Amino acid sequence: MAQKDKKPNLIQRTKTWWRQTIGELRKVSWPTREEALALTRIVLIVTVLMSAILGVLDFIFARLVGWLVG
């Protein structure tokens, strides 16, 4: 009965965590290389487009505020 109440030590908890983590990673459906490259391209394109849009909007609003204040 005393062993059921005993709390696992740090090493045992770490081993259990690693075992469970590896088990979960085996269940993951990993993308193929082609899928990963395609998704990476999409992310980069959207990032560049959004940066450009936000840059233009920032420029317009800065000019507008400068015109209103100055």
Secondary structure, DSSP 8 states (H G I E B T S, - for coil): -HHHH----HHHHHHHHHHHHHHHHHH-----HHHHHHHHHHHHHHHHHHHHHHHHHHHHHHHHHHHHH-
